[in-house]
Amino acid sequence: MNGLIRTAAQALAAGDPLAALNQIALCNDAPAIALRGIAMAQLGDLVRAKSLVRQAARSFGRKNPVAHARCIVAEAEIAFASRDLGWPTKELDEARATLEAHGDHVNAAHALYLDSRRHLLMGRTDDAGRLIAGLDPEQLPPALSVGHELIVAGIAMRRLQAKPAREALLRCRHYAQLANIPALSAEVEQATQTLSKPVARSLAHGQSRLLLLEDTEALLASEALIIDACRRAVRHREVIIPLARRPLLFVLTQLLSQAWPEDVPRNKLIAQAFRTRYADESHRARLRVEIGRLRMTLKPLVNIVATQRGYKLAPTHASEVVTLARLTEEPYAALLALLADGEPWSSSALALALDASQRTIQRALESLAANGKVQSFGGGRARRWTIPPVPGFTTILLLPVPLSRN
């Protein structure tokens, strides 16, 4: 029996779940059930995989802490694959501590990588980097080394650092060749292809230009005043003024930046910022108030100058004003960017990733579904949302701003 278990485990480590199932098809003890669950996960049946791994964990019980902890780590990986970001991480931390205490450093590192990837998926790059800071990929099996470098590359991409991202992906390819697991190689190739795709647009002087990751990094490091429509902020080199929680001020900033170096008529600002066709004295008074607030907010970087017919931007240090925009102006572009990875997402996981209320996400999904842009399967808490990868939507390299809370 131990020989069958060992052979099945080796097949799973090599990425061959069918061979593993052939070895343990007639075995019903706890190790076989655990391996069968992992095999089902590799084959994509995540619901059945979760059930089997939980069954194995109960069978091992607390009397076999190492095996029980490994089942917890496997369940966490299944939860991550099914985008269940609300899975209790306390259990994962306890399992990792147990594995470390019993000398199973490889599986402990795997647990750490799972937690790090979860943080990365939610845009918490600092937390993701902190978790893996003390790990040396050279001391790990090649498959885990691939995971390490993918996280390093993902952090660099989120931070718009093209060179470190490319270097990490080169190391990924090296480790993937050593691991010789097709699924890992495919994941590395998919991540590498991301660097050759546009991630944003620049708008200046009425012209639009697609930007790769390197182009975006260079733009943010330039002397231009950047109106960042991806994160809703105004920035000039290291100085960043966030406006994500002040949407009206950001709309006014966008309107003024699009017309720069010219001014924008007051009636146009009122019509587009306040969404009204008919401007009266109360609207003009409100515009003066909001412009005053905007002037105080942007004071370190730019001045708002009143002209005879309206207002215009006057950068303090920059010689040019450029808008960094998403690839598309789709209202729910941030939501589609997450769904475009092709994985099934729950509405609760999307709410966590976008820092929005679950009801806000559900309304957005229902609107997208009505237009045929997303589809769902399952029901109740098991309901999942997905779309095939769609070109033309902003990638999650540029962190999406939260959807409005209602």
The 8 nearest C-alpha neighbors of each residue, nearest first, counted from 0:
[[1, 3, 2, 4, 26, 5, 23, 31],
 [2, 0, 4, 3, 5, 6, 30, 31],
 [1, 3, 5, 0, 4, 6, 7, 22],
 [4, 2, 6, 0, 5, 1, 22, 7],
 [3, 5, 1, 7, 2, 6, 8, 0],
 [4, 6, 2, 8, 3, 7, 1, 9],
 [7, 5, 3, 9, 8, 4, 2, 10],
 [8, 6, 19, 10, 4, 9, 5, 22],
 [9, 7, 5, 11, 10, 6, 4, 12],
 [8, 10, 12, 6, 7, 11, 5, 13],
 [11, 9, 7, 13, 15, 19, 8, 12],
 [12, 10, 14, 8, 13, 15, 16, 9],
 [11, 13, 9, 10, 14, 8, 15, 180],
 [12, 14, 10, 11, 15, 180, 9, 179],
 [15, 13, 11, 12, 180, 16, 10, 182],
 [14, 16, 10, 11, 17, 18, 13, 19],
 [17, 15, 38, 19, 11, 18, 14, 20],
 [18, 16, 20, 19, 15, 21, 38, 10],
 [17, 19, 21, 16, 20, 15, 10, 22],
 [18, 20, 7, 16, 22, 10, 17, 21],
 [21, 19, 17, 23, 22, 24, 18, 16],
 [20, 22, 18, 19, 24, 23, 17, 7],
 [21, 23, 19, 20, 3, 7, 24, 18],
 [24, 22, 26, 20, 25, 21, 31, 3],
 [23, 25, 20, 21, 26, 22, 35, 27],
 [24, 26, 23, 27, 22, 21, 31, 20],
 [27, 25, 23, 24, 31, 28, 32, 0],
 [28, 26, 31, 32, 25, 29, 23, 30],
 [27, 29, 31, 30, 26, 32, 55, 58],
 [28, 30, 55, 32, 31, 58, 33, 59],
 [31, 29, 33, 32, 28, 34, 55, 4],
 [30, 32, 34, 33, 29, 28, 26, 35],
 [31, 33, 35, 29, 30, 34, 55, 51],
 [34, 32, 52, 36, 30, 55, 35, 31],
 [33, 35, 37, 31, 36, 32, 38, 30],
 [34, 36, 32, 38, 33, 37, 31, 39],
 [35, 37, 48, 51, 33, 39, 52, 34],
 [36, 38, 40, 34, 39, 35, 48, 41],
 [37, 39, 16, 35, 41, 40, 36, 34],
 [40, 38, 42, 48, 36, 44, 41, 37],
 [39, 41, 37, 43, 45, 48, 42, 38],
 [42, 40, 38, 39, 43, 37, 16, 44],
 [41, 43, 39, 40, 44, 38, 16, 45],
 [42, 44, 40, 41, 45, 39, 48, 38],
 [45, 43, 39, 40, 46, 47, 42, 48],
 [44, 46, 48, 40, 47, 43, 49, 77],
 [45, 47, 49, 48, 44, 50, 40, 77],
 [48, 46, 50, 49, 45, 44, 51, 39],
 [49, 47, 36, 45, 39, 40, 51, 46],
 [48, 50, 52, 46, 47, 51, 45, 74],
 [49, 51, 47, 53, 48, 52, 54, 46],
 [52, 50, 36, 54, 48, 53, 49, 32],
 [53, 51, 55, 33, 36, 49, 54, 50],
 [54, 52, 56, 50, 55, 51, 49, 57],
 [53, 55, 51, 57, 52, 56, 50, 58],
 [54, 56, 29, 58, 52, 33, 53, 57],
 [57, 55, 53, 67, 59, 58, 54, 70],
 [58, 56, 60, 54, 55, 59, 53, 67],
 [57, 59, 55, 56, 60, 29, 54, 28],
 [60, 58, 56, 57, 63, 67, 55, 29],
 [61, 59, 57, 62, 58, 63, 56, 67],
 [60, 62, 64, 63, 59, 67, 57, 65],
 [61, 63, 60, 64, 59, 67, 65, 66],
 [62, 64, 61, 59, 66, 65, 60, 67],
 [65, 63, 67, 61, 66, 62, 68, 97],
 [66, 64, 68, 67, 63, 98, 69, 97],
 [65, 67, 69, 68, 64, 63, 70, 59],
 [68, 66, 64, 56, 70, 65, 69, 59],
 [69, 67, 94, 71, 65, 70, 66, 64],
 [68, 70, 66, 72, 71, 67, 73, 65],
 [71, 69, 73, 67, 68, 72, 56, 52],
 [72, 70, 68, 74, 69, 73, 75, 67],
 [71, 73, 75, 69, 70, 74, 110, 91],
 [74, 72, 70, 76, 75, 71, 69, 77],
 [75, 73, 71, 77, 76, 72, 49, 70],
 [76, 74, 78, 72, 73, 77, 79, 71],
 [75, 77, 79, 73, 78, 74, 80, 72],
 [78, 76, 80, 74, 79, 75, 81, 73],
 [79, 77, 83, 75, 81, 76, 80, 82],
 [78, 80, 82, 76, 77, 81, 83, 75],
 [81, 79, 77, 82, 78, 76, 83, 342],
 [80, 82, 78, 79, 83, 343, 77, 344],
 [83, 81, 79, 344, 80, 84, 78, 348],
 [84, 82, 78, 85, 81, 79, 348, 86],
 [83, 85, 348, 86, 82, 79, 117, 78],
 [84, 86, 83, 87, 348, 347, 351, 88],
 [85, 87, 84, 83, 88, 78, 75, 79],
 [88, 86, 89, 90, 85, 91, 84, 75],
 [87, 89, 91, 90, 86, 92, 114, 85],
 [88, 90, 92, 91, 87, 93, 94, 86],
 [91, 89, 93, 88, 92, 87, 94, 71],
 [90, 92, 88, 94, 89, 93, 95, 72],
 [93, 91, 89, 95, 90, 94, 88, 96],
 [94, 92, 90, 96, 91, 95, 97, 89],
 [93, 95, 68, 91, 97, 96, 92, 90],
 [96, 94, 107, 92, 98, 97, 93, 110],
 [97, 95, 93, 99, 94, 98, 100, 92],
 [98, 96, 94, 100, 95, 99, 93, 101],
 [97, 99, 103, 95, 101, 100, 96, 107],
 [98, 100, 96, 102, 101, 97, 104, 103],
 [99, 101, 97, 98, 102, 96, 103, 95],
 [102, 100, 98, 99, 103, 97, 65, 104],
 [101, 103, 99, 104, 100, 98, 105, 97],
 [104, 102, 98, 99, 105, 101, 106, 107],
 [103, 105, 107, 99, 102, 106, 108, 98],
 [106, 104, 108, 107, 103, 109, 139, 140],
 [105, 107, 109, 108, 104, 103, 110, 98],
 [108, 106, 95, 104, 110, 109, 105, 98],
 [109, 107, 111, 105, 106, 110, 104, 112],
 [108, 110, 106, 112, 107, 111, 105, 113],
 [111, 109, 107, 113, 108, 112, 72, 95],
 [110, 112, 108, 114, 109, 113, 115, 107],
 [113, 111, 115, 109, 114, 110, 116, 108],
 [114, 112, 110, 116, 115, 111, 117, 109],
 [113, 115, 117, 111, 112, 116, 118, 110],
 [114, 116, 127, 112, 118, 117, 113, 130],
 [117, 115, 119, 113, 118, 114, 112, 120],
 [116, 118, 114, 120, 115, 119, 113, 121],
 [119, 117, 123, 121, 115, 127, 116, 120],
 [118, 120, 116, 122, 121, 123, 124, 117],
 [119, 121, 117, 122, 118, 116, 352, 123],
 [120, 122, 352, 118, 119, 123, 117, 351],
 [121, 123, 119, 120, 124, 118, 398, 352],
 [124, 122, 118, 119, 126, 125, 121, 127],
 [123, 125, 127, 119, 126, 122, 154, 128],
 [124, 126, 128, 127, 123, 129, 154, 119],
 [125, 127, 129, 128, 124, 123, 130, 118],
 [128, 126, 115, 124, 118, 125, 130, 129],
 [129, 127, 125, 126, 130, 131, 132, 124],
 [128, 130, 126, 132, 127, 131, 125, 133],
 [131, 129, 127, 128, 132, 115, 126, 111],
 [132, 130, 134, 128, 133, 129, 127, 112],
 [133, 131, 129, 130, 134, 128, 135, 127],
 [132, 134, 131, 135, 130, 129, 128, 136],
 [135, 133, 131, 132, 136, 108, 138, 147],
 [134, 136, 137, 138, 133, 139, 132, 144],
 [137, 135, 144, 139, 138, 134, 147, 143],
 [138, 136, 135, 139, 144, 140, 141, 134],
 [137, 139, 136, 135, 140, 134, 144, 141],
 [138, 140, 136, 137, 144, 143, 141, 105],
 [139, 141, 143, 142, 144, 138, 105, 137],
 [142, 140, 144, 174, 178, 143, 177, 145],
 [143, 141, 145, 144, 178, 140, 146, 175],
 [144, 142, 146, 145, 141, 140, 139, 147],
 [143, 145, 136, 141, 147, 146, 142, 139],
 [146, 144, 171, 142, 143, 148, 147, 174],
 [145, 147, 143, 149, 144, 148, 150, 142],
 [148, 146, 144, 150, 145, 149, 143, 151],
 [147, 149, 151, 145, 150, 167, 146, 171],
 [150, 148, 152, 146, 151, 147, 153, 145],
 [149, 151, 153, 148, 147, 152, 154, 146],
 [152, 150, 148, 154, 149, 153, 155, 167],
 [153, 151, 164, 149, 155, 167, 150, 154],
 [152, 154, 150, 156, 155, 151, 149, 157],
 [153, 155, 157, 151, 156, 152, 124, 150],
 [154, 156, 160, 158, 152, 164, 153, 157],
 [157, 155, 159, 153, 158, 154, 160, 396],
 [158, 156, 396, 154, 159, 155, 153, 397],
 [157, 159, 155, 156, 160, 154, 396, 124],
 [160, 158, 156, 157, 216, 161, 155, 212],
 [161, 159, 155, 158, 156, 162, 163, 164],
 [160, 162, 164, 213, 163, 159, 212, 165],
 [161, 163, 165, 164, 160, 166, 213, 155],
 [164, 162, 166, 165, 161, 160, 167, 155],
 [163, 165, 152, 161, 155, 167, 162, 166],
 [166, 164, 168, 162, 167, 163, 169, 161],
 [165, 167, 163, 169, 168, 164, 162, 170],
 [168, 166, 170, 164, 152, 148, 169, 165],
 [167, 169, 171, 165, 170, 166, 164, 152],
 [170, 168, 166, 172, 171, 167, 165, 173],
 [169, 171, 173, 167, 168, 172, 174, 166],
 [172, 170, 168, 145, 174, 169, 173, 148],
 [173, 171, 175, 169, 170, 174, 176, 168],
 [172, 174, 170, 176, 171, 175, 169, 177],
 [173, 175, 177, 141, 171, 176, 172, 145],
 [176, 174, 178, 172, 177, 173, 184, 171],
 [177, 175, 179, 173, 174, 178, 172, 184],
 [176, 178, 174, 175, 179, 141, 173, 142],
 [177, 179, 175, 141, 142, 176, 180, 174],
 [178, 180, 176, 177, 175, 181, 13, 184],
 [179, 181, 183, 178, 182, 14, 13, 184],
 [182, 180, 184, 183, 185, 179, 14, 175],
 [181, 183, 185, 184, 180, 186, 14, 187],
 [184, 182, 186, 185, 181, 180, 175, 187],
 [183, 185, 181, 187, 186, 182, 175, 188],
 [186, 184, 188, 182, 183, 187, 181, 189],
 [187, 185, 183, 189, 184, 188, 190, 182],
 [186, 188, 184, 190, 185, 189, 191, 183],
 [189, 187, 191, 185, 190, 186, 192, 184],
 [188, 190, 186, 192, 191, 187, 185, 193],
 [189, 191, 187, 193, 188, 192, 186, 194],
 [192, 190, 188, 193, 189, 194, 187, 168],
 [193, 191, 189, 194, 195, 190, 188, 196],
 [194, 192, 190, 191, 196, 195, 189, 197],
 [193, 195, 192, 196, 191, 212, 211, 190],
 [194, 196, 192, 193, 211, 197, 191, 212],
 [195, 197, 193, 194, 211, 198, 192, 212],
 [198, 196, 211, 210, 199, 209, 195, 212],
 [197, 199, 211, 393, 394, 210, 212, 196],
 [198, 200, 325, 326, 210, 324, 197, 209],
 [201, 199, 209, 324, 208, 210, 326, 323],
 [200, 202, 323, 208, 322, 207, 324, 321],
 [203, 201, 207, 322, 206, 321, 200, 205],
 [202, 204, 321, 205, 206, 322, 201, 207],
 [203, 205, 206, 202, 259, 257, 258, 321],
 [204, 206, 203, 202, 207, 257, 258, 259],
 [207, 205, 203, 204, 202, 208, 201, 200],
 [206, 208, 202, 201, 200, 203, 205, 209],
 [209, 207, 201, 200, 210, 202, 206, 199],
 [210, 208, 200, 197, 199, 201, 207, 211],
 [211, 209, 197, 214, 199, 200, 215, 198],
 [210, 212, 197, 214, 213, 198, 196, 215],
 [211, 213, 215, 214, 161, 216, 198, 159],
 [214, 212, 216, 161, 211, 215, 217, 160],
 [215, 213, 217, 211, 210, 216, 212, 218],
 [214, 216, 218, 212, 217, 213, 210, 211],
 [215, 217, 213, 219, 214, 218, 159, 212],
 [216, 218, 214, 220, 215, 219, 221, 213],
 [217, 219, 215, 221, 220, 216, 214, 223],
 [218, 220, 216, 217, 221, 215, 236, 225],
 [221, 219, 217, 218, 236, 216, 222, 235],
 [220, 222, 218, 223, 219, 217, 236, 235],
 [221, 223, 317, 224, 236, 235, 220, 318],
 [224, 222, 319, 317, 221, 320, 225, 318],
 [223, 225, 320, 235, 317, 234, 319, 321],
 [226, 224, 321, 234, 322, 227, 233, 223],
 [225, 227, 322, 233, 323, 228, 321, 232],
 [228, 226, 323, 232, 231, 229, 225, 230],
 [227, 229, 231, 324, 230, 323, 226, 232],
 [230, 228, 227, 231, 324, 325, 399, 397],
 [229, 231, 400, 228, 232, 227, 399, 398],
 [232, 230, 228, 243, 227, 242, 229, 241],
 [231, 233, 241, 227, 242, 240, 230, 226],
 [234, 232, 226, 240, 225, 227, 239, 241],
 [235, 233, 239, 225, 238, 224, 240, 236],
 [234, 236, 224, 238, 237, 225, 223, 239],
 [235, 237, 220, 238, 219, 234, 221, 222],
 [238, 236, 235, 239, 234, 220, 219, 240],
 [237, 239, 235, 234, 236, 240, 300, 233],
 [240, 238, 234, 233, 241, 237, 235, 232],
 [239, 241, 233, 232, 234, 242, 238, 297],
 [242, 240, 232, 243, 239, 231, 233, 244],
 [241, 243, 245, 232, 244, 231, 249, 240],
 [244, 242, 231, 245, 241, 246, 232, 400],
 [243, 245, 242, 246, 241, 231, 403, 247],
 [244, 246, 242, 243, 248, 247, 249, 241],
 [247, 245, 249, 248, 244, 243, 250, 242],
 [248, 246, 250, 249, 245, 251, 272, 289],
 [249, 247, 251, 250, 246, 245, 293, 252],
 [248, 250, 252, 246, 247, 251, 242, 253],
 [251, 249, 247, 253, 252, 248, 272, 246],
 [250, 252, 254, 248, 249, 253, 255, 272],
 [253, 251, 249, 255, 250, 254, 256, 248],
 [254, 252, 256, 250, 251, 255, 257, 249],
 [253, 255, 251, 257, 252, 256, 250, 258],
 [254, 256, 252, 258, 253, 257, 311, 312],
 [257, 255, 253, 259, 258, 254, 252, 320],
 [258, 256, 254, 255, 259, 253, 203, 205],
 [257, 259, 261, 256, 255, 260, 262, 263],
 [260, 258, 261, 256, 257, 255, 312, 262],
 [259, 261, 258, 262, 312, 311, 256, 313],
 [262, 260, 259, 258, 311, 263, 312, 255],
 [261, 263, 311, 310, 258, 309, 259, 264],
 [264, 262, 309, 310, 255, 311, 265, 258],
 [265, 263, 309, 308, 267, 266, 268, 262],
 [266, 264, 309, 268, 267, 269, 263, 308],
 [265, 267, 269, 268, 264, 270, 278, 309],
 [268, 266, 270, 264, 269, 265, 271, 263],
 [269, 267, 265, 271, 266, 270, 272, 264],
 [268, 270, 266, 273, 272, 267, 271, 265],
 [271, 269, 275, 274, 267, 268, 276, 273],
 [270, 272, 274, 268, 269, 273, 267, 275],
 [271, 273, 269, 274, 268, 270, 250, 251],
 [272, 274, 269, 275, 270, 271, 268, 282],
 [275, 273, 271, 270, 272, 276, 269, 268],
 [274, 276, 270, 277, 273, 278, 269, 271],
 [277, 275, 270, 278, 274, 269, 271, 266],
 [276, 278, 275, 279, 270, 266, 269, 282],
 [279, 277, 282, 276, 266, 269, 275, 280],
 [278, 280, 282, 281, 283, 277, 284, 266],
 [279, 281, 283, 282, 284, 278, 285, 286],
 [282, 280, 284, 283, 279, 285, 278, 286],
 [283, 281, 285, 284, 280, 279, 278, 286],
 [282, 284, 286, 280, 285, 281, 287, 279],
 [285, 283, 281, 287, 286, 282, 280, 288],
 [284, 286, 282, 288, 283, 287, 281, 289],
 [285, 287, 283, 289, 284, 288, 290, 282],
 [288, 286, 290, 284, 285, 289, 291, 283],
 [287, 289, 285, 291, 286, 290, 292, 284],
 [290, 288, 292, 286, 291, 287, 293, 285],
 [291, 289, 293, 287, 292, 288, 294, 286],
 [290, 292, 294, 288, 289, 293, 287, 295],
 [293, 291, 289, 295, 290, 294, 296, 288],
 [292, 294, 290, 296, 291, 295, 248, 297],
 [293, 295, 291, 297, 292, 296, 303, 298],
 [294, 296, 298, 292, 293, 297, 291, 299],
 [297, 295, 293, 294, 298, 292, 240, 299],
 [298, 296, 294, 301, 295, 299, 300, 293],
 [297, 299, 295, 300, 301, 296, 294, 302],
 [300, 298, 297, 301, 315, 296, 302, 238],
 [301, 299, 315, 298, 297, 314, 316, 235],
 [300, 302, 314, 315, 298, 297, 313, 299],
 [301, 303, 313, 298, 312, 294, 314, 304],
 [304, 302, 312, 294, 311, 313, 310, 305],
 [305, 303, 311, 310, 302, 312, 306, 313],
 [304, 306, 310, 309, 303, 311, 307, 308],
 [307, 305, 309, 310, 308, 304, 262, 311],
 [306, 308, 309, 305, 310, 264, 262, 265],
 [307, 309, 264, 306, 265, 310, 263, 262],
 [310, 308, 264, 265, 306, 263, 305, 307],
 [309, 311, 305, 262, 306, 304, 263, 303],
 [312, 310, 262, 304, 303, 255, 263, 261],
 [313, 311, 303, 302, 255, 314, 304, 259],
 [312, 314, 302, 301, 303, 315, 311, 304],
 [315, 313, 301, 317, 316, 302, 300, 312],
 [314, 316, 301, 300, 317, 313, 302, 299],
 [317, 315, 314, 318, 300, 301, 222, 224],
 [318, 316, 223, 224, 314, 319, 222, 315],
 [317, 319, 223, 316, 314, 320, 222, 224],
 [318, 320, 223, 317, 224, 321, 222, 314],
 [321, 319, 224, 223, 225, 256, 322, 203],
 [322, 320, 203, 225, 202, 226, 224, 323],
 [321, 323, 226, 202, 201, 225, 324, 227],
 [324, 322, 201, 227, 228, 200, 226, 321],
 [325, 323, 228, 200, 229, 199, 322, 201],
 [326, 324, 199, 327, 393, 229, 200, 328],
 [325, 327, 199, 393, 392, 200, 391, 324],
 [326, 328, 325, 329, 392, 391, 393, 332],
 [327, 329, 330, 325, 326, 332, 324, 331],
 [328, 330, 332, 327, 331, 392, 333, 335],
 [331, 329, 332, 328, 333, 327, 334, 363],
 [330, 332, 334, 333, 329, 335, 363, 367],
 [331, 333, 335, 329, 334, 330, 336, 392],
 [334, 332, 336, 399, 335, 331, 337, 400],
 [333, 335, 331, 336, 332, 337, 338, 349],
 [334, 336, 338, 332, 337, 333, 339, 331],
 [337, 335, 333, 339, 394, 334, 338, 393],
 [336, 338, 335, 339, 334, 340, 395, 333],
 [337, 339, 335, 340, 385, 336, 386, 341],
 [338, 340, 388, 341, 336, 337, 335, 389],
 [341, 339, 338, 342, 388, 337, 336, 387],
 [342, 340, 387, 339, 388, 386, 338, 385],
 [341, 343, 340, 385, 344, 338, 81, 82],
 [344, 342, 385, 384, 383, 81, 341, 82],
 [345, 343, 384, 383, 82, 342, 385, 348],
 [344, 346, 383, 348, 347, 384, 382, 349],
 [345, 347, 349, 348, 350, 361, 360, 357],
 [348, 346, 350, 345, 349, 357, 351, 85],
 [349, 347, 351, 84, 345, 350, 346, 83],
 [350, 348, 352, 346, 351, 347, 353, 345],
 [349, 351, 355, 347, 357, 353, 348, 352],
 [352, 350, 348, 354, 349, 353, 347, 355],
 [351, 353, 121, 349, 350, 354, 348, 120],
 [354, 352, 401, 350, 355, 351, 349, 402],
 [355, 353, 351, 401, 350, 352, 356, 402],
 [356, 354, 350, 353, 402, 401, 404, 357],
 [355, 357, 359, 358, 350, 404, 360, 354],
 [356, 358, 360, 350, 359, 347, 361, 346],
 [357, 359, 361, 360, 356, 362, 405, 355],
 [360, 358, 356, 362, 357, 361, 363, 404],
 [361, 359, 363, 357, 358, 362, 364, 350],
 [360, 362, 358, 364, 363, 359, 357, 365],
 [363, 361, 365, 359, 364, 360, 358, 366],
 [362, 364, 360, 366, 361, 365, 367, 359],
 [365, 363, 367, 361, 366, 362, 368, 360],
 [364, 366, 368, 362, 363, 367, 361, 369],
 [365, 367, 363, 369, 364, 368, 362, 370],
 [366, 368, 364, 370, 372, 369, 365, 373],
 [369, 367, 371, 373, 365, 370, 366, 372],
 [368, 370, 366, 367, 371, 365, 372, 373],
 [369, 371, 367, 368, 372, 366, 373, 365],
 [372, 370, 368, 369, 373, 367, 374, 366],
 [371, 373, 367, 370, 368, 374, 386, 369],
 [374, 372, 368, 386, 371, 367, 385, 384],
 [373, 375, 385, 384, 368, 386, 372, 376],
 [376, 374, 384, 383, 385, 382, 377, 373],
 [377, 375, 383, 382, 378, 384, 374, 381],
 [378, 376, 382, 381, 383, 375, 379, 380],
 [377, 379, 382, 381, 380, 376, 383, 375],
 [378, 380, 381, 382, 377, 383, 376, 345],
 [379, 381, 382, 378, 345, 377, 383, 346],
 [382, 380, 379, 378, 377, 383, 345, 376],
 [383, 381, 377, 378, 380, 379, 376, 345],
 [384, 382, 345, 344, 343, 375, 376, 377],
 [385, 383, 375, 344, 343, 374, 345, 376],
 [384, 386, 343, 338, 374, 373, 341, 342],
 [385, 387, 373, 341, 338, 339, 374, 388],
 [386, 388, 341, 389, 339, 385, 340, 338],
 [389, 387, 339, 341, 340, 386, 390, 338],
 [388, 390, 339, 387, 391, 392, 386, 335],
 [391, 389, 392, 388, 339, 393, 196, 394],
 [390, 392, 326, 389, 393, 327, 197, 394],
 [393, 391, 326, 390, 327, 336, 394, 332],
 [392, 394, 326, 325, 198, 336, 199, 395],
 [393, 395, 396, 336, 198, 392, 397, 337],
 [394, 396, 397, 398, 336, 393, 337, 399],
 [395, 397, 157, 394, 156, 398, 198, 159],
 [398, 396, 395, 399, 157, 394, 229, 198],
 [397, 399, 395, 396, 400, 122, 230, 157],
 [400, 398, 333, 397, 230, 229, 401, 395],
 [399, 401, 230, 398, 402, 243, 353, 229],
 [402, 400, 353, 354, 355, 403, 399, 243],
 [401, 403, 355, 404, 400, 353, 354, 359],
 [404, 402, 401, 405, 355, 359, 356, 244],
 [405, 403, 356, 355, 402, 359, 401, 358],
 [404, 403, 359, 356, 358, 355, 402, 357]]
